[in-house]
């Protein structure tokens, strides 16, 4: 049994998700201790329990410690099976926990199931501290296709914090292997798309977000394509998303509105993040980098990627993966700065 210290590095829920995903795909039992020990509210929360329940269901696992606020978990998987599944982040208690994080945990093992998987996940689709649904759709799925995974996602209902009650559906086809990824040159910028969305708020807020985003980008010499949308939801919310489509890569930058935060500020923060990424000349944004780490370790051949920001999340995910697999990641760069990461996959 592999023992993972959940307080290592950034010490968040990502350690749990990556550990359980690898446990299922490799059919290796794992014990995770000190789960989210560094957080103000340590232990398992509804979103984490949904991940555990979901991975338990697809692998018929034996589990100990899967209850709210638990800081220790034993997970012993059996065979991973595809199929049709429904998971609800609010099944334990009302929650707008992120559906994208549950999707991340399921994606890796279901890529290697023997049959097609169709999954519905209910919860928060656009909430803080997690990738919004649109990042999953526009960026993550794009790179899954590059490494040989055929998948698609769709949003049925939007879910904002604190009400949640959003809903997405995912379709994952079995993949025989993961191809290596070599991204050292992103190429020229082909298209810059700006999306500004509101629910149950004046449409003028979405227009102000879009106008501010366009204003900053045009001053820097960019010509974004803009989409303004009003969507139905149980709750209120605003969302701003920038998609940068390069010849050899793709990146996404988002921000959410909140009470007391001006619409212009929402756009400014996301655009500033894009501009920093653009100036770095790196291929991947910091959010995608950590998500790809397990796939690169399992892939056939050697992978090399460049990232605009070597995050604590990425370093922590590398540590977890190296606990499970006989691989060694090579990093050129330091935390918080642009970096190059390479690894020889095990050809799983």
C-alpha positions in Angstrom: 0.0 0.0 0.0 1.3 3.4 -1.0 1.3 6.0 1.9 0.7 9.6 0.9 1.0 12.6 3.2 -1.8 14.9 2.4 -0.1 17.9 4.1 2.9 17.8 1.6 3.5 20.9 -0.6 0.3 22.9 -1.2 -1.5 20.4 0.9 -4.9 20.7 -0.7 -7.5 18.4 -2.3 -5.4 17.9 -5.4 -3.2 15.4 -3.5 -6.4 13.4 -2.8 -7.7 13.5 -6.4 -4.4 12.6 -8.0 -3.7 9.8 -5.6 -7.1 8.2 -6.0 -7.0 8.6 -9.8 -3.6 6.9 -10.0 -4.7 4.2 -7.5 -7.6 3.3 -9.7 -5.8 3.3 -13.1 -2.8 1.4 -11.7 -5.0 -0.8 -9.4 -2.7 0.0 -6.4 -4.1 0.5 -2.9 -3.3 3.8 -1.2 -3.6 5.3 2.3 -3.8 9.1 2.5 -3.0 10.8 5.9 -3.2 14.4 7.0 -5.8 15.2 4.3 -5.9 19.0 3.8 -4.2 19.4 7.2 -2.9 22.9 6.3 -6.3 24.3 5.5 -8.3 26.4 7.9 -11.1 23.7 7.7 -9.0 20.5 7.3 -10.3 17.1 6.2 -12.7 15.9 3.6 -15.5 18.3 2.4 -18.5 17.5 0.2 -16.6 18.0 -3.1 -13.8 15.6 -1.9 -16.4 13.0 -0.8 -18.0 13.2 -4.2 -14.6 12.4 -5.8 -14.1 9.4 -3.4 -17.7 8.1 -4.0 -17.2 8.5 -7.8 -13.9 6.7 -7.9 -15.2 4.0 -5.5 -18.1 3.4 -7.9 -16.1 3.1 -11.1 -13.6 0.8 -9.5 -15.7 -1.1 -6.9 -13.2 -0.1 -4.3 -13.1 -0.9 -0.6 -12.9 2.4 1.4 -12.3 3.4 5.0 -12.5 6.9 6.4 -14.8 8.4 3.8 -16.8 10.8 6.0 -17.0 14.6 6.4 -13.9 16.1 8.0 -12.0 12.9 8.0 -8.2 13.4 7.6 -7.3 9.8 6.8 -8.5 7.5 4.0 -7.8 4.0 2.9 -8.7 3.2 -0.7 -8.3 -0.3 -2.2 -9.6 -0.4 -5.8 -10.6 -3.4 -7.8 -11.3 -3.3 -11.6 -12.0 0.1 -13.2 -15.2 -0.1 -15.4 -16.7 2.4 -17.7 -20.5 3.0 -18.1 -23.1 5.6 -17.3 -22.8 7.5 -14.0 -24.4 10.3 -12.1 -22.6 12.1 -9.3 -23.9 15.0 -7.2 -21.5 17.2 -5.1 -24.5 18.2 -2.9 -25.5 14.6 -2.1 -23.9 14.8 1.4 -25.0 18.4 2.2 -25.8 21.6 0.3 -22.7 22.6 -1.7 -21.5 24.4 -4.8 -18.4 22.3 -4.9 -16.7 22.3 -8.3 -17.8 19.8 -10.9 -14.6 20.3 -12.8 -12.5 18.9 -9.9 -14.6 15.8 -9.8 -14.3 15.5 -13.5 -10.5 15.7 -13.3 -10.4 12.8 -10.8 -12.5 10.6 -13.0 -10.9 11.4 -16.3 -7.6 9.7 -15.9 -8.9 6.2 -15.0 -11.9 6.3 -17.3 -9.6 7.0 -20.2 -8.3 3.4 -19.7 -11.6 1.7 -19.0 -12.7 -1.0 -21.5 -16.0 0.7 -22.4 -17.3 4.2 -23.2 -18.2 6.3 -20.2 -21.0 8.9 -20.0 -21.0 10.9 -16.8 -23.3 13.6 -15.4 -21.9 15.7 -12.5 -24.1 18.1 -10.5 -22.7 21.0 -8.5 -20.8 24.3 -9.1 -19.8 24.9 -12.7 -18.2 28.3 -12.2 -16.9 28.7 -8.7 -13.8 30.2 -7.0 -10.5 28.2 -6.5 -11.2 25.7 -9.3 -11.2 25.5 -13.1 -14.5 26.8 -14.5 -16.5 24.5 -16.8 -15.3 26.5 -19.8 -11.6 25.8 -19.0 -12.5 22.1 -19.1 -14.3 22.4 -22.4 -11.9 24.8 -24.2 -8.4 23.9 -22.8 -8.3 20.5 -21.0 -10.3 18.6 -23.7 -8.1 20.2 -26.4 -5.0 18.7 -24.9 -6.6 15.4 -24.1 -7.2 15.0 -27.9 -3.6 15.8 -28.6 -2.4 12.9 -26.3 -4.9 10.5 -27.8 -8.0 10.7 -25.7 -11.4 11.3 -27.4 -13.8 13.1 -25.1 -16.4 15.8 -25.1 -18.2 17.8 -22.5 -21.4 19.8 -22.4 -23.0 22.1 -19.9 -26.7 21.5 -19.1 -27.2 24.0 -16.2 -25.0 26.8 -14.9 -24.2 26.7 -11.2 -22.7 29.6 -9.3 -21.6 29.9 -5.6 -23.3 29.5 -3.2 -26.3 27.8 -4.7 -24.6 25.5 -7.1 -27.1 23.2 -8.8 -25.3 23.3 -12.1 -24.9 20.2 -14.3 -22.4 19.0 -16.8 -22.1 15.9 -18.9 -19.0 14.2 -20.1 -18.3 11.4 -22.6 -15.0 9.6 -22.5 -13.9 7.0 -25.1 -11.3 4.3 -24.1 -7.7 5.1 -25.1 -5.1 2.3 -25.6 -2.3 4.7 -24.6 -1.4 8.3 -23.9 0.9 9.9 -26.5 3.9 11.9 -25.3 3.6 15.7 -25.5 6.4 18.0 -26.8 5.6 21.6 -26.5 8.6 23.9 -26.7 7.3 26.5 -29.1 3.7 27.6 -29.0 3.8 29.3 -32.4 1.9 32.5 -33.4 -1.3 33.6 -31.8 -4.1 32.7 -34.2 -7.2 33.9 -32.3 -8.1 35.6 -29.1 -11.7 35.0 -27.9 -13.4 36.9 -25.0 -16.5 35.5 -23.3 -18.5 37.6 -20.8 -21.5 36.0 -19.1 -24.1 36.9 -16.4 -27.0 35.2 -14.7 -29.8 37.0 -12.9 -28.0 40.3 -13.0 -28.2 43.3 -15.4 -26.8 42.5 -18.8 -24.9 45.8 -18.6 -22.4 44.1 -16.2 -21.5 41.5 -18.9 -21.1 44.4 -21.4 -18.9 46.4 -19.0 -16.7 43.4 -18.5 -16.4 42.8 -22.2 -15.7 46.5 -23.0 -13.0 46.8 -20.4 -11.3 43.6 -21.6 -11.5 44.8 -25.3 -10.1 48.2 -24.3 -7.0 46.8 -22.6 -6.3 44.2 -25.2 -6.7 46.6 -28.1 -4.2 49.0 -26.5 -1.7 46.1 -26.5 -2.3 45.5 -30.2 -4.7 42.5 -29.9 -8.1 42.1 -31.7 -10.3 39.8 -29.7 -13.5 38.2 -30.9 -16.2 39.0 -28.2 -19.2 37.0 -27.1 -21.6 38.4 -24.5 -24.2 35.9 -23.0 -27.0 35.9 -20.5 -27.6 32.4 -19.1 -30.3 30.8 -17.0 -29.3 29.6 -13.5 -30.7 29.1 -10.0 -28.2 31.7 -8.6 -26.5 34.9 -9.6 -23.1 35.3 -11.1 -20.8 36.9 -13.6 -17.9 35.2 -15.5 -15.2 36.5 -17.8 -13.0 34.1 -19.9 -10.2 34.7 -22.4 -9.1 31.9 -24.8 -5.8 32.3 -26.5 -5.5 30.0 -29.5 -1.9 29.5 -30.7 -0.5 27.5 -33.6 0.7 24.7 -31.3 -1.0 25.4 -28.0 -4.0 26.9 -26.2 -4.4 28.7 -22.9 -7.4 30.1 -20.8 -7.7 32.9 -18.3 -10.8 33.4 -16.2 -12.3 35.5 -13.4 -15.5 35.6 -11.5 -17.5 38.5 -10.3 -18.3 38.9 -6.6 -20.2 41.3 -4.4 -18.4 44.7 -4.2 -16.1 43.9 -7.1 -16.5 46.2 -10.2 -17.1 44.5 -13.5 -14.1 46.3 -15.0 -11.9 44.8 -12.3 -13.1 41.3 -13.1 -11.9 41.8 -16.7 -8.7 43.6 -15.8 -7.4 40.7 -13.6 -8.1 38.0 -16.2 -6.5 40.1 -19.1 -3.5 40.9 -17.0 -2.9 37.2 -16.4 -3.1 36.6 -20.1 -0.6 39.4 -20.8 1.9 38.0 -18.4 1.5 34.6 -20.0 1.9 36.1 -23.5 5.1 37.8 -22.6 6.6 34.6 -21.1 6.6 32.9 -24.6 5.8 29.6 -22.8 3.4 27.0 -24.1 1.2 26.2 -21.2 -0.6 28.3 -18.6 0.0 27.3 -14.9 -3.4 25.7 -14.5 -3.1 23.1 -17.2 0.5 22.2 -16.3 -0.3 20.4 -13.1 -3.3 18.7 -14.6 -1.1 17.1 -17.4 1.6 15.7 -15.1 0.0 12.2 -14.5 -0.7 11.8 -18.2 2.9 12.6 -19.2 4.2 10.1 -16.6 2.0 7.3 -18.0 2.6 8.2 -21.7 4.7 6.5 -24.3 8.0 8.3 -24.9 9.6 11.4 -23.6 7.6 14.6 -23.0 8.8 18.2 -22.7 6.6 21.1 -21.9 7.1 24.8 -21.0 4.9 26.6 -18.5 4.6 30.3 -17.8 4.5 29.7 -14.0 5.9 26.7 -12.1 3.2 26.5 -9.4 3.1 24.8 -6.1 0.3 22.7 -7.4 2.5 21.4 -10.2 5.4 20.6 -7.9 3.0 18.8 -5.5 1.5 16.8 -8.3 5.0 15.8 -9.5 5.7 14.6 -5.9 2.5 12.5 -5.8 3.1 10.9 -9.2 6.7 10.0 -8.4 5.4 8.2 -5.3 3.3 6.0 -7.5 5.4 5.5 -10.6 9.1 4.8 -11.4 9.6 8.2 -13.2 11.7 11.2 -12.5 10.6 14.7 -13.7 13.4 17.1 -14.7 12.7 20.8 -14.1 14.5 23.8 -15.4 13.3 26.8 -13.6 12.0 27.7 -10.1 8.7 28.1 -8.4 6.6 31.0 -9.5 8.7 31.6 -12.7 8.6 30.2 -16.3 10.0 26.7 -16.5 10.7 23.7 -18.7 9.5 20.2 -17.5 10.5 16.9 -19.0 9.8 13.3 -18.2 10.2 9.8 -19.8 6.8 8.1 -19.5 6.4 4.5 -18.5 4.4 3.6 -21.6 1.4 2.4 -19.6 
